[in-house]
Structure formats: structure tokens, C-alpha cells
């Protein structure tokens, strides 16, 4: 799965890419039921990834290279192996230990029966199946239920309890004291639940923009009983993968979810804002909040709360000029209303990589993973569109986030076998949701090395130069096509995606586009597939239509998404240019 020493070794690569900061997904002690988002101890590095000393060395090296470090904070839930939850299981109903979590008696299966056989409400897990699990008492009798909006191994914390507030502020200070620059806050919209925990007939998802199919969450199997393989008798279909399903756009939440985007979350982030203000330097919080509309998201970045929030409207727009233009305008307006910067992101660890999404017949589709039985993307077309869309995102004012391997043009791994998958959502939906494993496959560093250099055989006991050991197989298998996209194949090669990213990020920095201005250009014509805007002295033109476009008179091409520069007179379909007067 990689480790912190490996991150340290790759920091010069990130510096040469031209990034300002790196965000690390959870590296804390964890049973890894959900790739570390099930935290057993927030103050301990999991031995899989090294030690606190390794973290300190990585942080020091990053800072020496001018790279800030953002760590992932998971405040909605812990692992069921966290000391608090073990104490809760050993304690009685109503005890202080259980008050740290969402323990509740069940509803009577028959009014007045008192057996509590029904869950406290009808909420569904984001990963599929019910959001409640019932305990069994030591004497074998059924006990209370506990809430887990995700996997059963991820019990939700009770944010009505002051002890939870105190503990999480202490965790913030622990890492701030070590010198971290900020926190990405997981499920930032999910901490507070509506009073009374009312039933809700809606369907929530990790990504609010799409559902795999109606009823996709109806039947669950528990993934940790078979992790990382599919349990006997629980295979989705012959061959281990469910048959293809139609991906449908999810309607707006009506009525609103009783467990997402409750007003009470904002007081939590005001508390955290005050904690960060105790420290010198430019410390920040960025929210992972799947919230709609944009005006609701803007509330997370008011001056006394967080500094940034991921802009998922832009991610969900797909390859469509009208939808992308609408997302850009609404995002800038909403963020501007609270004097905050917007953010731009096209891929992350929860979504199908955008070169693959943009290569589907409908490039605005948002599937929950792709399997071999599903429509396979057009890799060439998808990459061309992805390069153009990335150029657009980097040219917009605000902060841009890119996902590991995006700079290599990596596609989704669309043929992962069922026995290799590890995402809880795959198991809990019996494969109806393909899951997120396809975007999490380790990067290819060296085309000729086993595992494409992800595991370094020279980094065994004694470090580099010591006795070589066989490299471990990457935690998820890589497709053969990754060899052609390895970093060592692309480095220094004109027109490669890696060099395009380096050039665009350097251009963004030199022209100060992140802190720039925005205005739609005269050439902007989204109804005909043309996205065009000015930022400072730069004109950005993206052609999402079907006909080629002439480069506007009086402008010269500085960078093009096809990897060329200068001498262009045409903006081709599925291309984008940065042009200057």
C-alpha cells in the first residue's frame, strides 16, 4: 500500500510537478476495512506505513522543498476497533462510554412488545444495506443498535456529546503541534444528525450526483467478513460481478437528508477555526462536503469556519460546456458571496477517473465504478478531453486539486476481477456498485520494474544499496496499459501528459491565475460547445463541440492540451488552448 518513507522519496517528483501542497489519505492505525477511513487511533501511524518518526521526516522534507502537508481527518466515525468503541461494547446501555457513539434501543416489532426488533429508523448506509447494526449481549440476548452511515466497522460518533468535541480538538492540536499545514475533513457535512432521528425515504450516496440503480442499497453483505475477497455464497453473479446496470442521475434530496448538512456542523467548524488560529503560519481546513446547491456549500467557508471546500458541482458537470459553465459561474458566485476562493477538482479517490468518464458514450455519466462487463471507455478520446478539462480547471481562479496519477493521464482500471476488489460498497451492494478500487490502483513509476516500480526492491533492510529483496505485489493489481503511462516513460517527453501538467502548472504560477480574475470571453458559446473566459491577460478556450474553432485574431497560443505551443490557428474538437495577447 506504500508507506511514508515512499512518500518522502517521491517528494522531489511532486516538487518538479509544480504543486504547492500534498494531501495524504489516512495513515493512522486502522484495520483497513475502508482503506484507513476506519481509524483505530488518531495519534498513531499504522505500522503498514511506518512510524511517527517517519511522518516527521516526511513533513520536514516536504517543508524543505516548499510543499505543505495536509492530513486527512475522519471525525464522523471511528473504527469499531477504536478504544472508545471497545469500551462502549463493554459498558451498559446509557453509560458515558456508549454516549460517545449513536447507540439506541430498537423499535418494538409489535407496539408494546418491548423486544426492540426493529432498527431505530429506516436509514440506509452510504455503502449499501441498513445503517444500523444490533448488538448481542453477553448472555446471548439481543441488545442495543448502533448507527454506521458507512460500514458496520465504522460506528458514527455522537457529536451531541461534549467529550467528542474535546477529543477531536485535541487530535487537531496533536498534528498541528507536529507542524502539519492543514486538514482535509472527511464527510464534513455528516457529523450532526437531525434531532429525533426521523425516518427518511431518500437515498444518500457518497457522490450525490448519481445512483447505480434503483434499490442498489437494498441487500447487504458485510465486507469485513471476507475482506479483501468476496465471501462464499455472496458473489454477485457468475464470474463474480453483477450484471451491468443503468446509471441514472440522482434527483435532488427532497426532503433534505436528516444526517447530512445539518446546521449544527457549522458550530463545530467555528470551534476548529479558533484552534487553527492559535498557531502561526497558514493553516487551513478543506471540507469534503457533498452539498447542494452551491449556496449551501459556501456556508462551510465563511470567514469564521473553513478555508476551502471541494467543489463537486464542477466534478459532476462532465464533458459538457453548458453544464461546466453553469458549475463555474455558480461556484464562483457562491464562494464570492462569502469572500472565499473556489476550488476545482475533476478526480479523487471516490470517483471514476475523469479520462475514463469522459471516454464514455455519455461523457456526463457518473458511474459508481466500471467493471469489465460495463461499457468500456474510449481511452484516446477520454484522455484528450481530460487534458483539455484539466487545462480549464488549472486556469480558473481559486485552488486546483489533482488526484495522484492524474498528471500521467491514468485511466480507471476497468477490468479488476471481483476477487481483487476491496471496497466495502462493492460487497454491501453485492457488486451492483462496482466500487472505488478502479481509481485507487497504485501509480506506475518505472515501466520495466515489477509492479511498475511501486514497490522498490532496493529499499529493503539497510535501505538503498543493501541486499535486494523481491518487491511486494501492489495492494491492487495494475493494468498492463499502465506500463505505457509510467512516469519514467513520460518524463522529459514533449507532448506527454506529465509534461503538459508541468507546463500548465508553471504557466498558472507565472501568470498568477489562482489569484486572478474571471470574465466570460466574447468567444464563449456553451450552447455550441465552446467554453471561453479571461483570467488576467490570458484567454482560455475549450472546444467541447463538434466543429473546429479558429484561434481568435490577435492572440497567440501559449499552451495547447494536445501538447503543442505556438503556430496554432485551430482549436480542435476535444481540445483547449491558453492564449495570450
C-alpha positions in Angstrom: 0.0 0.0 0.0 3.0 2.2 0.0 4.4 3.9 3.1 5.5 7.3 4.5 9.2 6.7 3.5 8.0 6.1 0.0 6.1 9.4 0.1 9.3 11.1 1.2 11.2 9.6 -1.6 8.7 10.9 -4.2 8.5 14.5 -2.9 11.1 15.8 -5.4 8.8 14.4 -8.1 6.0 16.4 -6.7 8.2 19.5 -6.5 9.1 19.1 -10.2 5.4 18.7 -11.0 4.8 22.2 -9.5 2.3 21.6 -6.7 2.1 23.7 -3.5 0.8 21.0 -1.1 0.1 17.3 -0.8 -3.0 15.8 0.9 -2.4 12.3 2.3 -5.3 9.9 2.8 -5.4 8.4 6.4 -2.2 6.7 7.5 -3.4 6.2 11.1 -3.7 2.9 13.0 -6.5 1.0 11.3 -7.8 -2.5 10.5 -8.1 -1.2 6.9 -11.8 -2.2 6.4 -12.2 1.0 4.4 -8.7 2.0 3.2 -7.9 3.7 6.5 -11.1 5.7 6.9 -11.8 3.4 9.8 -9.5 4.9 12.3 -8.5 2.9 15.4 -6.1 5.6 16.8 -5.8 9.1 15.5 -2.4 9.7 17.1 -0.6 6.6 15.9 0.8 5.8 12.4 -0.2 2.4 11.3 2.8 0.0 11.1 1.8 -0.6 7.5 3.0 2.9 6.7 5.8 3.4 9.2 6.2 5.4 12.5 5.6 8.9 13.8 9.4 9.4 13.2 8.8 8.6 9.5 6.0 11.1 9.4 8.1 13.8 11.0 10.9 13.1 8.5 8.4 13.3 5.6 7.0 16.6 6.9 10.4 18.1 7.3 11.5 17.1 3.8 8.2 18.4 2.3 8.7 21.8 4.0 12.3 22.0 2.9 11.0 21.6 -0.7 8.3 24.3 -0.2 5.5 21.7 -0.1 2.8 22.0 2.5 1.2 18.9 4.0 -2.5 18.4 4.6 -3.6 15.3 6.5 -7.0 13.5 6.4 -9.2 13.9 9.5 -12.1 11.4 9.9 -14.4 12.9 12.5 -17.8 11.3 11.6 -16.9 7.8 12.8 -14.1 5.7 14.2 -13.2 2.1 13.7 -15.0 -0.5 15.7 -11.5 -1.3 17.0 -11.0 2.1 18.5 -10.5 2.0 22.3 -13.7 4.1 22.7 -15.9 1.6 20.9 -14.4 -1.4 22.7 -15.2 0.4 26.0 -18.7 1.1 24.8 -19.3 -2.6 24.0 -18.1 -3.5 27.5 -20.4 -0.9 29.1 -24.1 -0.8 29.8 -26.8 1.0 27.9 -26.9 4.6 28.9 -23.3 4.6 30.2 -20.9 7.5 29.4 -18.9 5.1 27.2 -21.9 4.5 25.0 -22.8 8.2 24.9 -19.7 8.8 22.7 -21.5 6.9 19.9 -25.0 6.7 18.4 -26.4 3.8 20.5 -30.2 3.5 20.6 -32.8 0.9 21.5 -34.8 -0.5 18.6 -38.4 0.0 17.9 -40.8 -2.7 19.0 -41.6 -5.2 16.3 -45.1 -5.1 17.7 -46.2 -2.0 19.6 -45.8 -2.6 23.3 -43.8 -5.8 22.9 -40.6 -4.2 24.1 -38.4 -6.6 22.1 -36.8 -3.8 20.0 -36.5 -6.0 17.0 -36.8 -3.1 14.5 -33.9 -0.6 13.9 -34.3 2.8 15.4 -35.2 4.2 12.0 -35.1 3.3 8.3 -31.8 4.9 7.3 -29.6 3.2 4.7 -25.8 3.0 4.8 -24.0 5.0 2.1 -22.2 1.8 1.3 -25.5 -0.1 0.9 -27.7 -2.0 3.3 -29.0 -0.8 6.6 -27.3 1.9 8.6 -28.0 0.2 12.0 -26.5 -3.0 13.5 -27.8 -4.7 16.6 -25.5 -5.9 19.3 -25.8 -9.2 21.1 -25.4 -9.0 24.9 -23.0 -11.3 26.8 -25.9 -13.5 27.8 -26.9 -14.0 24.2 -29.9 -11.8 24.3 -30.3 -9.0 21.6 -29.1 -5.6 22.7 -29.0 -2.0 21.5 -28.4 -0.8 18.0 -25.6 1.4 16.8 -25.5 3.8 13.8 -23.0 3.5 11.0 -23.6 5.6 8.0 -20.9 3.7 6.2 -19.6 0.2 7.1 -20.5 -1.7 10.3 -16.9 -1.4 11.2 -17.3 2.4 11.2 -19.6 3.4 14.0 -20.8 7.1 14.0 -19.6 9.3 16.8 -22.2 11.3 18.8 -21.5 14.9 18.2 -24.1 16.0 20.8 -21.5 14.8 23.4 -19.0 17.5 24.6 -16.4 14.7 25.1 -16.3 14.1 21.3 -15.7 17.8 20.7 -12.9 17.9 23.2 -11.2 14.8 21.8 -11.3 16.0 18.2 -9.9 19.4 19.1 -7.1 17.5 20.9 -6.4 15.5 17.8 -6.2 18.7 15.7 -3.6 20.1 18.2 -1.6 16.9 18.2 -1.0 17.2 14.4 -0.7 20.9 14.4 2.0 20.7 17.1 3.9 18.4 14.8 3.8 21.0 12.1 1.0 20.0 9.6 -0.4 22.7 7.5 -4.0 21.7 7.5 -6.7 19.0 7.4 -9.0 17.6 4.8 -12.1 16.9 6.7 -13.8 13.6 5.7 -17.7 13.7 5.4 -17.6 17.2 6.8 -21.4 17.5 6.2 -22.3 14.4 8.1 -21.3 14.9 11.8 -24.6 16.2 13.1 -27.9 14.2 12.8 -31.4 15.7 13.0 -32.9 15.6 16.4 -35.2 12.6 16.9 -33.5 10.7 14.1 -36.6 10.7 11.9 -37.3 8.1 9.2 -36.2 9.2 5.7 -37.2 7.7 2.4 -34.4 9.3 0.3 -31.3 7.6 -0.9 -28.0 9.2 0.0 -24.7 8.4 -1.7 -21.0 9.2 -1.4 -21.4 11.2 -4.6 -24.8 12.9 -4.6 -24.8 13.2 -8.4 -25.6 9.6 -9.3 -27.1 6.3 -8.4 -26.1 2.9 -9.8 -29.7 1.7 -10.0 -32.9 2.0 -8.0 -32.7 -0.2 -5.0 -28.9 -0.6 -5.3 -28.6 -0.4 -1.5 -31.4 -2.9 -0.7 -29.4 -6.0 0.2 -26.2 -6.0 2.1 -23.4 -8.4 2.9 -20.8 -7.4 5.4 -17.5 -6.8 3.7 -15.2 -7.3 6.7 -16.2 -11.0 7.0 -14.4 -11.6 3.7 -12.1 -8.7 3.2 -10.4 -8.5 0.8 -12.1 -11.3 -1.1 -15.7 -12.0 -1.9 -17.4 -14.2 0.6 -18.6 -17.7 -0.4 -22.2 -17.5 -1.4 -22.1 -13.7 -1.8 -20.8 -13.4 -5.3 -22.9 -11.0 -7.3 -23.3 -13.2 -10.3 -21.4 -15.8 -12.4 -17.9 -14.6 -12.7 -18.1 -12.6 -9.5 -19.5 -9.4 -10.9 -23.1 -8.2 -11.1 -24.6 -7.7 -14.5 -24.4 -4.2 -15.9 -26.9 -1.6 -14.6 -28.2 1.6 -15.9 -26.6 4.6 -14.3 -29.2 7.3 -13.5 -28.9 10.8 -12.3 -29.9 11.2 -8.7 -32.7 13.7 -8.1 -32.3 16.5 -5.6 -32.7 15.5 -2.0 -36.4 16.2 -1.1 -37.0 16.3 1.8 -33.4 17.0 2.8 -31.3 14.3 4.4 -31.6 14.1 8.3 -28.0 13.1 8.6 -26.2 15.4 6.1 -25.7 19.2 6.1 -27.4 19.9 9.4 -26.9 23.4 10.6 -25.1 22.2 13.7 -22.0 21.2 11.8 -21.1 24.9 11.5 -20.5 25.5 15.2 -18.0 22.6 15.1 -16.0 24.2 12.4 -16.1 27.6 14.2 -14.5 25.7 17.2 -11.8 24.3 14.9 -11.2 27.6 13.2 -10.4 29.0 16.7 -8.0 26.1 17.2 -6.1 26.7 14.0 -5.9 30.4 14.8 -3.8 29.5 17.9 -0.9 28.5 15.5 1.4 30.6 13.4 1.6 30.1 9.7 -1.0 29.5 7.0 -3.1 26.6 8.5 -6.2 25.5 6.7 -9.3 23.3 6.7 -10.8 21.9 3.5 -14.3 20.3 3.6 -15.3 17.1 1.8 -19.0 18.1 1.7 -21.3 16.7 -0.9 -23.7 19.6 -0.5 -26.1 21.2 -2.9 -26.8 23.8 -4.0 -23.6 25.9 -4.2 -25.0 28.4 -1.7 -25.2 25.7 1.0 -21.6 24.7 0.3 -20.5 28.3 0.7 -21.6 28.3 4.3 -18.7 25.9 5.1 -16.2 28.6 4.0 -17.5 31.6 5.8 -14.7 33.7 7.4 -15.0 32.0 10.8 -15.2 28.4 9.5 -13.1 26.5 7.0 -10.9 28.0 4.3 -11.8 25.8 1.4 -14.5 23.2 0.4 -14.3 20.8 -2.5 -16.4 21.9 -5.5 -18.1 18.8 -6.5 -20.6 20.5 -8.9 -17.6 21.1 -11.2 -16.5 17.5 -10.9 -20.1 16.3 -11.7 -20.6 18.5 -14.7 -18.8 16.1 -17.0 -17.6 16.9 -20.5 -20.3 19.3 -21.4 -19.8 23.1 -22.0 -23.2 24.2 -20.7 -23.0 22.2 -17.5 -19.4 23.1 -16.9 -20.1 26.8 -17.5 -23.0 26.7 -15.1 -20.9 25.0 -12.4 -18.1 27.5 -12.9 -20.5 30.5 -12.6 -22.5 29.2 -9.7 -19.4 28.2 -7.8 -17.6 31.5 -8.2 -20.7 33.4 -7.3 -21.4 31.3 -4.1 -17.8 31.4 -3.0 -17.5 35.1 -3.8 -20.6 35.8 -1.6 -18.6 34.8 1.5 -15.2 36.2 0.1 -13.7 32.7 -0.2 -11.8 31.1 -3.0 -13.5 28.4 -5.0 -11.8 25.0 -5.7 -11.6 22.9 -8.8 -11.3 19.1 -8.9 -12.0 16.6 -11.6 -11.0 13.3 -10.0 -10.4 11.9 -6.5 -10.2 8.6 -4.6 -14.1 8.2 -4.5 -14.7 8.7 -8.2 -14.1 7.1 -11.6 -11.0 8.9 -13.1 -12.1 11.6 -15.5 -10.2 10.3 -18.5 -12.4 7.2 -18.3 -15.6 9.1 -17.5 -15.0 11.4 -20.4 -14.5 8.5 -22.8 -18.0 7.0 -22.2 -20.7 7.4 -24.8 -22.3 9.9 -22.5 -19.3 11.9 -21.0 -21.6 13.4 -18.3 -22.3 10.0 -16.9 -21.1 9.3 -13.3 -20.9 5.6 -12.7 -20.1 4.0 -9.3 -17.0 2.3 -10.8 -16.6 0.4 -14.0 -16.2 -3.4 -14.5 -15.3 -5.5 -17.5 -19.0 -6.2 -18.2 -19.8 -2.5 -18.4 -19.3 -0.1 -21.3 -15.6 0.4 -21.8 -14.4 4.0 -22.3 -12.7 5.2 -25.5 -9.2 5.7 -24.0 -7.9 8.1 -26.7 -10.9 10.4 -26.7 -11.3 10.3 -23.0 -7.7 11.3 -22.4 -7.9 14.2 -25.0 -11.0 15.5 -23.2 -9.4 15.0 -19.8 -6.3 17.0 -20.8 -8.4 19.9 -22.0 -10.7 19.9 -18.9 -7.6 19.8 -16.7 -6.2 22.8 -18.5 -9.5 24.6 -17.9 -9.5 23.8 -14.2 -5.9 25.0 -13.7 -6.7 28.3 -15.5 -9.6 29.2 -13.2 -9.1 31.5 -10.2 -9.1 29.6 -6.9 -7.3 26.4 -5.8 -7.0 23.3 -8.0 -6.7 19.8 -6.7 -5.3 16.9 -8.7 -5.5 13.3 -7.9 -2.5 11.0 -7.8 -1.6 9.8 -11.3 -3.9 12.3 -13.0 -0.7 14.0 -14.2 0.1 10.8 -16.0 -3.3 10.5 -17.7 -4.1 7.3 -15.8 -7.4 5.8 -16.7 -9.7 3.8 -14.4 -8.8 0.1 -14.1 -12.0 -1.2 -15.7 -11.2 -4.9 -15.6 -10.4 -5.6 -11.9 -11.5 -9.1 -11.0 -14.0 -9.5 -8.2 -11.5 -11.3 -6.0 -9.2 -8.3 -6.1 -11.7 -5.8 -5.0 -11.6 -4.4 -1.5 -14.1 -1.5 -1.4 -16.9 -2.1 1.2 -19.5 -0.7 -1.2 -18.8 -3.5 -3.7 -19.6 -6.1 -1.1 -22.5 -4.4 0.6 -24.3 -4.0 -2.7 -23.4 -7.4 -4.0 -21.4 -5.8 -6.8 -24.2 -3.6 -8.1 -21.9 -0.7 -7.2 -18.5 -1.6 -8.7 -16.8 0.4 -6.1 -13.8 2.8 -6.0 -10.9 0.3 -6.3 -10.5 1.1 -10.0 -9.3 4.6 -9.3 -7.1 3.6 -6.4 -4.7 1.3 -8.2 -1.0 2.3 -7.4 0.9 4.6 -9.7 3.3 3.3 -12.3 6.7 4.8 -11.7 9.0 2.6 -13.8 7.7 0.8 -16.9 10.3 -2.1 -16.7 10.1 -2.9 -13.0 7.7 -5.4 -11.3 4.6 -3.6 -10.1 5.9 -0.7 -12.3 8.2 0.3 -9.6 5.6 0.9 -6.9 7.5 -1.5 -4.6 11.2 -0.7 -4.6 13.4 -3.8 -4.3 16.3 -1.7 -3.3 14.6 -0.3 -0.2 14.8 -3.5 1.9 16.7 -3.9 5.2 19.5 -1.4 5.3 18.0 0.9 2.7 19.2 1.7 -0.8 22.2 -0.3 -1.9 21.6 -3.1 0.5 20.7 -6.7 -0.4 17.9 -6.6 -3.0 14.6 -8.2 -1.9 11.7 -9.2 -4.1 9.3 -6.3 -4.3 5.8 -6.9 -2.8 2.9 -7.0 -5.2 0.9 -3.8 -5.2 -2.2 -3.9 -3.0 -4.4 -3.6 -6.1 -3.3 -5.1 -9.4 -2.3 -2.6 -12.2 -3.5 -3.0 -15.8 -0.8 -3.7 -18.4 -1.6 -0.4 -20.1 -0.1 1.5 -17.1 3.4 0.5 -18.4 3.0 2.9 -21.3 2.0 5.7 -19.0 4.7 5.2 -16.3 6.4 8.3 -15.0 9.8 7.3 -16.4 8.3 6.9 -19.9 6.7 10.3 -19.9 9.3 12.4 -18.1 11.1 14.8 -20.5 8.9 13.7 -23.4 7.3 16.7 -25.2 3.6 16.3 -25.6 3.3 13.7 -22.8 0.5 14.3 -20.2 3.1 14.6 -17.4 5.0 17.4 -19.3 1.7 19.1 -20.1 0.8 19.2 -16.5 4.2 20.6 -15.6 3.9 23.2 -18.2 0.3 24.3 -17.3 1.1 24.4 -13.6 4.2 26.5 -14.3 2.1 28.8 -16.6 -0.6 29.0 -13.8 2.1 30.1 -11.3 3.8 32.6 -13.6 0.6 34.3 -14.6 -0.8 34.2 -11.0 -4.1 32.6 -12.3 -5.0 31.1 -8.9 -5.4 34.6 -7.5 -6.6 36.1 -10.8 -9.9 37.4 -12.2 -12.7 35.9 -14.2 -14.8 37.1 -17.0 -16.6 35.2 -19.8 -15.0 35.9 -23.2 -16.7 37.1 -26.3 -16.0 33.7 -27.8 -17.9 31.9 -25.0 -20.7 29.9 -26.6 -21.6 26.9 -24.4 -24.7 26.0 -26.4 -22.4 25.2 -29.3 -19.8 23.6 -27.1 -17.4 26.5 -26.6 -16.1 27.4 -23.2 -14.1 30.6 -23.2 -13.1 33.0 -20.4 -10.4 35.6 -19.4 -8.2 35.4 -16.4 -5.9 38.4 -16.1 -4.2 38.7 -19.5 -5.0 35.1 -20.5 -7.8 33.8 -22.7 -8.8 30.2 -22.2 -10.7 28.4 -24.9 -12.0 24.8 -24.7 -13.8 23.2 -27.6 -16.4 20.7 -26.4 -18.4 20.9 -29.6 -18.2 19.0 -32.9 -16.5 21.6 -35.2 -13.0 23.0 -35.1 -12.6 26.6 -33.9 -10.2 29.3 -35.2 -7.9 30.8 -32.7 -9.2 34.4 -32.1 -7.4 37.1 -34.1 -4.8 39.0 -32.2 -3.9 36.1 -29.8 -1.0 33.7 -29.7 -1.2 30.2 -28.4 0.9 29.7 -25.3 -0.1 26.1 -24.4 -2.5 23.6 -26.0 -4.0 20.5 -24.5 -2.6 18.4 -27.3 0.9 19.2 -26.1 1.9 21.8 -28.6 2.6 25.5 -28.4 2.8 28.3 -30.9 1.8 28.3 -34.5 -1.8 27.1 -33.9 -4.6 28.6 -35.8 -7.3 26.0 -34.9 -8.7 24.8 -31.6 -9.7 21.2 -32.4 -12.7 19.3 -31.0 -11.8 17.9 -27.6 -9.0 20.4 -27.2 -8.2 23.5 -25.1 -5.8 26.4 -25.5 -4.3 29.0 -23.3 -3.7 32.1 -25.4 -2.3 35.5 -24.5 -2.4 38.9 -26.2 
